[in-house]
Amino acid sequence: MTGFVGAQHAFHDADFVRGWADRFVPTAPRLQLFDMVLDQIEAIGAPAPHVVELGAGPGYMARHILERHDRLTYEALDFSKVFIDIAHETIGDLTHRVVFTEADLTDQSWPSALTRRPDAIISTWALHDLGGRQPVADVYARCFETLPAGGVLVNGDFIKPDGTSWEYEPGRFEIAAHLEFLRQAGFQDPQSIAHLEPNIVDPTSSQNYACMIAWRSAGGRNG
Ligand SMILES: C[S@@+](CC[C@H](N)C(=O)[O-])C[C@H]1O[C@@H](n2cnc3c(N)ncnc32)[C@H](O)[C@@H]1O
C-alpha cells in the first residue's frame, strides 16, 4: 500500500483554526511527548527555567508544562493571531506566567522578537509546517545561536519514518536528516529519544512523530 502523507492548514482563518484546535486535543501518546519535553527542561537543573515554544498553537503543551512546573516562565511564539487568542483561553489562569510573541519562524530575525534569552526552546508538531528541510535547518541554527551554554532544544515533530513506501510532504523528513541539520547548526550530540505513534504501513497525517533533543554544550560552537 502507498499514498501521500501531509496536511493543508489555514493558520490565519478563525473557523479553520477553531476546528483544528477542537480536533487536535491531546491524546495519551501526545501527552507522553509533552512529558518527555518537560523531562528535558527539568534536566537543565535551573530552579526557574525560562522556556520558549516555537509555534505554540492552541497552547496544549504550554498548559501541560506550566501546570507541572510552577516556577517556570514561558514565551509562546506563533505567527497566527487566531492561535494566540486560543492559547490565551487554554492557558487561562496561568497566563500571568506567559508572554505571547507574534513572529514568523521563516523570518530569520525571529530571535530578536523574544523578550529574554531562554534556557530551553521547545516545539511540537509545528516546524514541519514551515514547508521543507531548509526552513527547519534555519530554525535549528537560530536556536543554537539563541540558547546559552547548557540550554536545550527539544523538537517533537512529524517525521518520515524509515522503511515507508509512502510519499510525505516536504516538511516531514527522516530523523537522520533532522539530526544532521542539528549537528550542522552546532549542537554536538543531538538524539532522537522516541518515535511515537509509529505506522509505516498505512500512516495517517497525525502519526509518526519523533522527540529530538539537542543540548548546547558549554564549550561554544566547537567545544
Ligand atoms: C500544531 S500547532 C502547535 C501545537 C502546540 N505544540 C500545542 O501543543 O498546542 C502548530 C503551530 O505552528 C504555527 N506556525 C506554523 N508556521 C509558522 C511560522 N512560519 N511561524 C510561526 N508559527 C508558525 C501555527 O500557527 C500553529 O499555531
PDBQT file of the ligand as one rigid body, heavy atoms in Angstrom, charges set to zero:
ROOT
HETATM    1  C1  LIG A 301       0.163  22.109  15.646  1.00  0.00    +0.000 C 
HETATM    2  S1  LIG A 301       0.272  23.739  16.185  1.00  0.00    +0.000 S 
HETATM    3  C2  LIG A 301       1.254  23.510  17.625  1.00  0.00    +0.000 C 
HETATM    4  C3  LIG A 301       0.547  22.821  18.760  1.00  0.00    +0.000 C 
HETATM    5  C4  LIG A 301       1.173  23.089  20.097  1.00  0.00    +0.000 C 
HETATM    6  N1  LIG A 301       2.503  22.491  20.192  1.00  0.00    +0.000 N 
HETATM    7  C5  LIG A 301       0.301  22.583  21.233  1.00  0.00    +0.000 C 
HETATM    8  O1  LIG A 301       0.729  21.676  21.958  1.00  0.00    +0.000 OA
HETATM    9  O2  LIG A 301      -0.798  23.099  21.397  1.00  0.00    +0.000 OA
HETATM   10  C6  LIG A 301       1.421  24.452  15.039  1.00  0.00    +0.000 C 
HETATM   11  C7  LIG A 301       1.532  25.956  15.163  1.00  0.00    +0.000 C 
HETATM   12  O3  LIG A 301       2.644  26.390  14.378  1.00  0.00    +0.000 OA
HETATM   13  C8  LIG A 301       2.333  27.677  13.914  1.00  0.00    +0.000 C 
HETATM   14  N2  LIG A 301       3.192  28.023  12.771  1.00  0.00    +0.000 N 
HETATM   15  C9  LIG A 301       3.189  27.439  11.547  1.00  0.00    +0.000 A 
HETATM   16  N3  LIG A 301       4.052  28.082  10.740  1.00  0.00    +0.000 NA
HETATM   17  C10 LIG A 301       4.613  29.082  11.484  1.00  0.00    +0.000 A 
HETATM   18  C11 LIG A 301       5.570  30.094  11.197  1.00  0.00    +0.000 A 
HETATM   19  N4  LIG A 301       6.113  30.227   9.982  1.00  0.00    +0.000 N 
HETATM   20  N5  LIG A 301       5.927  30.937  12.186  1.00  0.00    +0.000 NA
HETATM   21  C12 LIG A 301       5.373  30.847  13.424  1.00  0.00    +0.000 A 
HETATM   22  N6  LIG A 301       4.434  29.919  13.738  1.00  0.00    +0.000 NA
HETATM   23  C13 LIG A 301       4.063  29.040  12.783  1.00  0.00    +0.000 A 
HETATM   24  C14 LIG A 301       0.867  27.608  13.532  1.00  0.00    +0.000 C 
HETATM   25  O4  LIG A 301       0.266  28.897  13.505  1.00  0.00    +0.000 OA
HETATM   26  C15 LIG A 301       0.312  26.719  14.638  1.00  0.00    +0.000 C 
HETATM   27  O5  LIG A 301      -0.201  27.506  15.672  1.00  0.00    +0.000 OA
ENDROOT
TORSDOF 0
